[in-house]
Amino acid sequence: MADPIKAVRGTRDILPPDSALWQHVEQAARDVFQRYDFHEIRTPIFEDTQLFARSVGEETDIVSKEMFTWEDRPRAQSEKAQSLTLRPENTAGVVRAYIEHKLGETGKLQKLYYIGPQFRRERPQKGRFRQFYQIGAEVLGPPSAGSESPARDAEIITMLAQLLREVGIRNWELQLNSVGCADDRARYNQALREALAGVKDKMCADCRRRAETNPLRVLDCKVPEDQRIIESLPKISAYLDEPCREHFNEVRKILNHVGLRYQVNERMVRGLDYYTRTTFEFTHGGLGAQSALLGGGRYDGLSEGLGGPKAPGIGFALGLDRFVLALQSEETVGIPDQSPAIYVAPLGQGMNAEAAVIARDLRKQQIATELGDDTFRAKKSFEAAERSGAKFILFVGENEIASEQFALKNLKSGEQMTVARAEIANKLKS
């Protein structure tokens, strides 16, 4: 007998009842997005590799180490092979769609959200998988639509705080920073390069490489032995120009006014090269040392970098795998109950069809219903009903069909009553 095939390392199956918690988060996100006037976009799960190289940054760990990339075989000799990549993040795909479908020509602010899988070839660990799931949203459009406004930054951060409250996550902290514009970062990168020149040899291999290629990425280092050196490096706030400084101050002013608490963290630069100005992270104590729950930031030059029109934007991504871990660590949050309200038990040969009609009618009235079959005797039907988690059991036999009066039993209290067929749904709802 052949060995059973298992899920590939770094992937997993999400089974009931855990999947109910995932659905709870996804539905809460959709509800909040609708109130903030966001609309769903669905992009392909693979894209041209150049999309990520040009947007995320070739020197980031994502592009240099973690992408699932392959050459797509041409179907004809006249065609060239195309390098394709499973999406490691979704902002680049959303901006590509914005450009390709000329959404900027509408003159409207585009407020888009997505829910779906992403893929990174990283070492699997707690809450981190090679196929993982994200909920994200993006706000972008022409400057005339208000896309550059700090109000957009504050709105998306406020929306996330609302989402956290509604799904039941309480133990969170918001960290905020500004990484400035491209000119600011160029000056800051040079300052970092000079500061690192004499100490980089004492740091990890990744930091030694980043110190030469992209010094800003050194601030992402999580190696404990490197933290003392990183703490001594220059702070980006000293290199912000006046417009960026004013933008960040206005974001903070709005957040202060709506009563949203936060902490400025000048080391937080996020892991993607396209970020400009505002960056933010929500962290959670239930996730251990790597406490980031979700994060995002502004990306004002990304559209132009991908060959599109000027379209300043800001967005975020929430990793569902880690988000659910955080949710499960909150003592007040449990898995939503998805048990059926009633188990319909046909009694006697030939009662399957009659029971199916009753189950159909109950389901039409939005009542979750489990259906047995007529091979079960009463005792076995009771056992099956209890295993299903149903709150009631309804017996369907020849006498019940003839009289249109049915025995309905509360499986928790043991109370049994006789209910007319037309009143079954109303009785369950009450």
C-alpha positions as CSV (number, residue, x, y, z in Angstrom):
1,M,0.0,0.0,0.0
2,A,1.4,3.4,-1.0
3,D,2.2,6.0,1.6
4,P,-0.5,8.7,1.9
5,I,0.3,12.1,0.3
6,K,0.6,14.9,2.8
7,A,0.3,18.7,2.5
8,V,3.6,20.3,1.3
9,R,5.8,21.7,4.0
10,G,4.8,25.3,4.8
11,T,1.2,24.8,3.8
12,R,-1.7,23.6,5.9
13,D,-5.4,22.7,5.9
14,I,-7.7,24.9,7.8
15,L,-10.4,22.6,9.2
16,P,-13.7,23.1,11.0
17,P,-14.2,24.4,13.6
18,D,-11.2,26.7,13.2
19,S,-12.4,27.7,9.7
20,A,-15.4,29.4,11.5
21,L,-13.0,31.8,13.2
22,W,-11.4,32.6,9.9
23,Q,-14.9,33.3,8.4
24,H,-15.7,35.5,11.4
25,V,-12.7,37.7,10.8
26,E,-13.3,37.8,7.0
27,Q,-16.9,38.8,7.5
28,A,-16.1,41.4,10.1
29,A,-13.5,42.9,7.6
30,R,-16.1,43.0,4.8
31,D,-18.6,44.7,7.1
32,V,-16.1,47.4,8.2
33,F,-14.8,48.0,4.7
34,Q,-18.4,48.5,3.5
35,R,-18.9,51.2,6.1
36,Y,-15.7,53.0,5.0
37,D,-16.8,52.8,1.3
38,F,-14.2,50.2,0.2
39,H,-14.9,47.8,-2.7
40,E,-13.5,44.4,-3.4
41,I,-10.8,43.7,-6.1
42,R,-9.6,40.3,-7.1
43,T,-6.3,40.0,-8.8
44,P,-4.4,36.9,-10.2
45,I,-2.4,34.9,-7.8
46,F,0.6,35.0,-10.2
47,E,2.1,38.0,-12.0
48,D,5.0,38.9,-14.3
49,T,8.1,38.7,-12.0
50,Q,9.2,42.2,-13.0
51,L,6.1,43.6,-11.2
52,F,7.6,42.6,-7.9
53,A,11.2,43.3,-8.7
54,R,10.3,46.9,-9.7
55,S,7.8,47.6,-6.9
56,V,8.9,45.6,-3.8
57,G,12.6,46.1,-4.5
58,E,15.3,43.7,-5.8
59,E,17.4,44.0,-2.6
60,T,14.5,43.1,-0.3
61,D,14.5,39.6,1.3
62,I,11.1,39.0,-0.4
63,V,12.5,39.4,-4.0
64,S,16.0,38.2,-3.4
65,K,15.2,35.1,-1.3
66,E,11.5,34.3,-0.9
67,M,9.6,34.4,-4.2
68,F,8.2,31.3,-6.0
69,T,9.3,32.0,-9.6
70,W,9.4,29.9,-12.7
71,E,9.8,30.3,-16.5
72,D,6.5,29.8,-18.3
73,R,7.1,27.6,-21.4
74,P,6.2,29.3,-24.6
75,R,3.4,27.7,-26.7
76,A,5.1,28.6,-30.0
77,Q,8.7,29.0,-31.1
78,S,8.0,32.6,-31.9
79,E,7.1,33.4,-28.3
80,K,9.6,34.2,-25.5
81,A,9.5,32.4,-22.2
82,Q,8.0,34.7,-19.5
83,S,9.2,34.7,-15.9
84,L,6.1,34.4,-13.6
85,T,5.9,34.6,-9.8
86,L,3.2,33.6,-7.3
87,R,2.3,36.9,-5.6
88,P,4.3,37.4,-2.3
89,E,2.1,40.5,-1.6
90,N,-0.9,42.2,-3.2
91,T,-0.3,45.9,-3.3
92,A,1.8,45.7,-6.5
93,G,-1.0,43.7,-8.2
94,V,-3.6,46.2,-7.2
95,V,-1.5,49.1,-8.5
96,R,-0.9,47.2,-11.7
97,A,-4.6,46.7,-12.1
98,Y,-5.2,50.4,-11.4
99,I,-2.8,51.3,-14.3
100,E,-3.9,48.6,-16.7
101,H,-7.6,49.4,-16.4
102,K,-7.1,53.2,-16.4
103,L,-8.9,53.7,-13.1
104,G,-7.2,57.0,-12.6
105,E,-9.2,58.4,-15.6
106,T,-12.4,58.2,-13.5
107,G,-11.1,61.1,-11.4
108,K,-12.3,59.2,-8.3
109,L,-10.4,58.0,-5.3
110,Q,-10.1,54.3,-5.5
111,K,-10.8,52.5,-2.2
112,L,-10.1,48.8,-2.8
113,Y,-9.8,45.7,-0.6
114,Y,-8.8,42.1,-1.2
115,I,-8.9,38.8,0.7
116,G,-6.7,35.9,-0.5
117,P,-3.6,33.7,-0.5
118,Q,0.0,35.0,-0.9
119,F,3.2,32.9,-1.3
120,R,6.7,33.3,0.1
121,R,9.5,30.7,0.3
122,E,10.5,31.4,3.9
123,R,11.3,29.1,6.8
124,P,7.9,27.9,8.3
125,Q,7.5,28.9,11.9
126,K,4.6,29.8,14.3
127,G,2.1,31.8,12.4
128,R,4.2,31.9,9.2
129,F,3.6,29.7,6.3
130,R,4.7,29.5,2.7
131,Q,1.1,29.8,1.6
132,F,-0.4,32.4,3.8
133,Y,-3.6,34.5,3.7
134,Q,-4.0,38.3,3.8
135,I,-6.7,40.8,4.1
136,G,-5.6,44.2,2.7
137,A,-6.9,47.5,1.4
138,E,-5.5,50.3,-0.7
139,V,-6.5,53.9,-1.2
140,L,-5.1,55.5,-4.4
141,G,-6.0,57.9,-7.1
142,P,-5.0,61.2,-8.8
143,P,-3.9,64.0,-6.4
144,S,-7.0,66.0,-7.4
145,A,-9.1,63.3,-5.7
146,G,-7.3,63.9,-2.4
147,S,-5.0,60.8,-2.5
148,E,-2.1,62.7,-1.0
149,S,-4.0,64.0,2.0
150,P,-2.9,62.9,5.5
151,A,-6.6,62.4,6.1
152,R,-6.4,59.3,4.0
153,D,-3.6,57.9,6.2
154,A,-5.5,58.6,9.4
155,E,-8.7,57.1,7.9
156,I,-7.2,53.8,7.0
157,I,-5.4,53.5,10.4
158,T,-8.7,54.4,12.2
159,M,-10.5,51.8,10.2
160,L,-8.1,49.2,11.3
161,A,-8.5,50.1,15.0
162,Q,-12.3,49.7,14.4
163,L,-11.8,46.2,12.8
164,L,-9.6,45.1,15.7
165,R,-12.3,46.2,18.2
166,E,-15.1,44.5,16.3
167,V,-13.4,41.1,15.9
168,G,-12.5,41.1,19.7
169,I,-8.8,41.9,19.7
170,R,-8.0,44.2,22.6
171,N,-4.3,43.7,23.5
172,W,-2.8,45.7,20.6
173,E,-0.4,48.7,20.2
174,L,-0.1,51.0,17.3
175,Q,3.4,52.1,16.1
176,L,3.8,55.0,13.7
177,N,6.6,56.5,11.7
178,S,7.4,58.6,8.6
179,V,10.1,57.4,6.2
180,G,9.9,60.6,4.2
181,C,10.1,61.0,0.4
182,A,12.7,59.6,-2.0
183,D,15.1,62.5,-1.4
184,D,14.8,62.2,2.3
185,R,15.6,58.5,2.1
186,A,18.5,59.1,-0.1
187,R,20.0,61.5,2.5
188,Y,19.2,59.1,5.3
189,N,20.6,56.1,3.5
190,Q,23.9,57.9,3.0
191,A,24.0,58.8,6.7
192,L,23.3,55.2,7.6
193,R,26.0,54.0,5.2
194,E,28.5,56.3,6.8
195,A,27.4,55.3,10.3
196,L,27.6,51.6,9.5
197,A,31.0,51.7,7.8
198,G,32.9,51.2,11.0
199,V,30.5,48.7,12.7
200,K,29.0,46.6,10.0
201,D,31.7,43.9,10.3
202,K,30.4,43.2,13.9
203,M,26.8,42.5,12.6
204,C,25.1,39.5,11.0
205,A,25.7,38.5,7.4
206,D,22.5,40.0,6.2
207,C,23.3,43.4,7.8
208,R,26.8,43.4,6.3
209,R,25.2,42.9,2.8
210,R,22.4,45.5,3.4
211,A,24.9,48.1,4.7
212,E,26.2,48.2,1.2
213,T,23.2,47.6,-1.0
214,N,20.3,49.2,1.0
215,P,21.2,50.5,4.5
216,L,17.6,51.3,5.4
217,R,16.9,47.5,5.5
218,V,19.4,47.2,8.4
219,L,16.7,48.6,10.6
220,D,14.6,45.5,9.9
221,C,17.1,43.2,11.5
222,K,15.8,41.0,14.3
223,V,19.1,39.5,15.4
224,P,19.4,40.3,19.2
225,E,23.2,40.9,19.1
226,D,22.7,43.6,16.4
227,Q,20.2,45.7,18.3
228,R,22.6,47.7,20.4
229,I,24.3,48.9,17.2
230,I,21.0,49.6,15.4
231,E,19.8,51.7,18.4
232,S,22.9,53.9,18.0
233,L,22.2,54.7,14.3
234,P,20.9,58.1,13.1
235,K,17.1,58.6,13.3
236,I,15.2,59.4,10.1
237,S,13.2,62.2,11.7
238,A,16.4,64.4,11.4
239,Y,16.3,63.9,7.6
240,L,12.6,64.7,6.8
241,D,12.0,67.7,4.6
242,E,9.4,70.2,5.7
243,P,6.4,68.9,3.6
244,C,7.0,65.4,4.9
245,R,7.3,66.7,8.5
246,E,4.0,68.6,8.1
247,H,2.3,65.6,6.6
248,F,3.3,63.4,9.5
249,N,2.3,66.0,12.0
250,E,-1.2,66.3,10.5
251,V,-1.6,62.5,10.5
252,R,-0.8,62.5,14.2
253,K,-3.1,65.5,14.9
254,I,-6.1,63.6,13.4
255,L,-5.3,60.4,15.3
256,N,-5.0,62.4,18.5
257,H,-8.3,64.1,17.8
258,V,-10.2,60.8,17.3
259,G,-8.6,59.5,20.5
260,L,-6.5,56.7,18.9
261,R,-3.4,56.0,21.0
262,Y,-0.1,55.3,19.2
263,Q,3.7,55.3,19.8
264,V,6.2,56.9,17.4
265,N,8.9,54.3,16.4
266,E,11.6,55.8,14.3
267,R,13.2,52.4,13.6
268,M,10.1,51.1,11.9
269,V,10.6,51.3,8.1
270,R,8.7,48.2,7.0
271,G,10.1,45.6,4.6
272,L,9.2,47.0,1.2
273,D,11.1,49.6,-0.9
274,Y,8.0,51.4,-2.2
275,Y,7.0,52.9,1.2
276,T,7.0,56.7,1.5
277,R,6.0,59.0,4.4
278,T,3.6,57.3,6.8
279,T,4.3,53.7,7.9
280,F,2.5,51.9,10.7
281,E,2.2,48.6,12.5
282,F,-0.3,47.2,14.9
283,T,1.5,44.8,17.3
284,H,0.1,42.2,19.7
285,G,1.5,40.7,22.9
286,G,0.1,37.2,22.1
287,L,2.4,36.7,19.1
288,G,5.8,36.5,20.9
289,A,9.0,38.2,19.9
290,Q,7.8,38.9,16.3
291,S,4.8,40.8,17.5
292,A,3.6,42.5,14.2
293,L,-0.1,41.8,13.7
294,L,-0.6,43.9,10.6
295,G,1.0,46.9,9.0
296,G,1.2,49.2,6.0
297,G,2.1,52.6,4.7
298,R,2.1,55.2,2.0
299,Y,3.5,54.5,-1.5
300,D,3.3,57.8,-3.4
301,G,5.7,56.9,-6.3
302,L,4.7,53.3,-6.9
303,S,2.4,53.9,-9.8
304,E,4.9,56.0,-11.7
305,G,7.6,53.4,-11.0
306,L,5.4,50.8,-12.8
307,G,4.8,53.0,-15.8
308,G,1.5,54.5,-14.7
309,P,0.2,58.0,-13.9
310,K,0.8,59.9,-10.7
311,A,-1.4,58.1,-8.1
312,P,-0.4,58.6,-4.5
313,G,-1.7,55.9,-2.2
314,I,-1.7,54.2,1.2
315,G,-2.6,50.6,2.2
316,F,-2.1,47.8,4.6
317,A,-2.0,44.0,4.8
318,L,-3.2,41.8,7.6
319,G,-1.8,38.3,7.8
320,L,-4.8,36.1,8.7
321,D,-2.7,33.2,10.0
322,R,-1.1,35.4,12.7
323,F,-4.2,37.4,13.2
324,V,-6.2,34.3,14.1
325,L,-3.4,33.3,16.6
326,A,-3.7,36.7,18.2
327,L,-7.5,36.3,18.4
328,Q,-7.2,32.9,20.0
329,S,-5.0,34.4,22.7
330,E,-7.7,36.8,23.7
331,E,-9.6,35.0,26.5
332,T,-12.9,36.7,25.6
333,V,-13.0,35.4,22.0
334,G,-14.2,31.9,21.1
335,I,-14.9,30.1,17.9
336,P,-18.3,31.1,16.5
337,D,-20.9,28.4,16.9
338,Q,-21.9,27.1,13.5
339,S,-23.9,24.1,14.8
340,P,-27.2,23.4,13.1
341,A,-30.4,24.6,14.9
342,I,-32.2,21.4,14.2
343,Y,-31.7,17.8,13.2
344,V,-34.5,16.4,11.1
345,A,-34.8,12.6,11.7
346,P,-36.8,10.5,9.3
347,L,-38.3,7.5,11.0
348,G,-39.4,4.4,9.0
349,Q,-38.7,3.3,5.5
350,G,-39.6,5.8,2.8
351,M,-39.4,8.9,5.0
352,N,-36.2,10.3,3.4
353,A,-38.2,12.3,0.8
354,E,-40.7,13.7,3.3
355,A,-37.8,14.7,5.7
356,A,-35.9,16.3,2.8
357,V,-38.9,18.6,2.0
358,I,-39.2,19.7,5.6
359,A,-35.4,20.4,5.8
360,R,-35.6,22.3,2.5
361,D,-38.4,24.5,3.9
362,L,-36.5,25.2,7.1
363,R,-33.4,26.1,5.2
364,K,-35.4,28.5,3.0
365,Q,-36.3,30.4,6.2
366,Q,-32.6,30.8,7.1
367,I,-32.6,27.9,9.7
368,A,-29.4,25.8,9.8
369,T,-30.6,22.2,9.4
370,E,-28.9,18.8,9.5
371,L,-30.7,15.9,7.8
372,G,-30.6,12.3,8.9
373,D,-31.7,9.2,6.9
374,D,-34.4,6.6,7.4
375,T,-32.0,3.7,8.1
376,F,-31.5,5.2,11.6
377,R,-33.7,4.1,14.5
378,A,-34.7,6.6,17.1
379,K,-31.7,6.0,19.4
380,K,-29.2,6.3,16.6
381,S,-30.9,9.5,15.4
382,F,-30.5,11.0,18.9
383,E,-26.8,10.1,18.9
384,A,-26.3,11.6,15.4
385,A,-28.2,14.8,16.4
386,E,-26.0,15.3,19.5
387,R,-22.8,14.7,17.5
388,S,-23.9,17.4,15.0
389,G,-24.4,19.9,17.9
390,A,-28.0,20.5,17.0
391,K,-30.2,22.2,19.6
392,F,-33.4,20.4,18.6
393,I,-34.4,17.2,16.9
394,L,-37.6,16.8,14.8
395,F,-39.0,13.3,14.0
396,V,-40.6,12.6,10.7
397,G,-42.7,9.5,10.4
398,E,-45.9,8.3,8.6
399,N,-48.1,9.5,11.5
400,E,-46.5,12.9,11.6
401,I,-46.9,13.4,7.9
402,A,-50.5,12.3,8.0
403,S,-51.4,14.6,10.9
404,E,-49.0,17.4,10.1
405,Q,-48.1,17.4,13.8
406,F,-44.5,16.8,14.7
407,A,-42.5,15.9,17.8
408,L,-39.9,18.6,18.5
409,K,-37.4,17.9,21.3
410,N,-34.9,20.3,22.9
411,L,-31.8,18.2,23.2
412,K,-30.3,20.3,26.1
413,S,-33.3,20.6,28.4
414,G,-35.1,17.4,27.3
415,E,-38.4,19.3,26.8
416,Q,-40.6,17.8,24.1
417,M,-43.5,19.5,22.4
418,T,-45.9,18.8,19.5
419,V,-45.7,21.4,16.8
420,A,-47.8,22.0,13.7
421,R,-45.9,21.8,10.4
422,A,-46.5,25.4,9.6
423,E,-45.2,26.5,13.0
424,I,-41.9,24.6,13.1
425,A,-39.8,27.5,11.8
426,N,-41.5,30.1,14.1
427,K,-41.0,27.9,17.1
428,L,-37.3,27.5,16.4
429,K,-36.8,31.2,15.8
430,S,-38.5,32.1,19.1
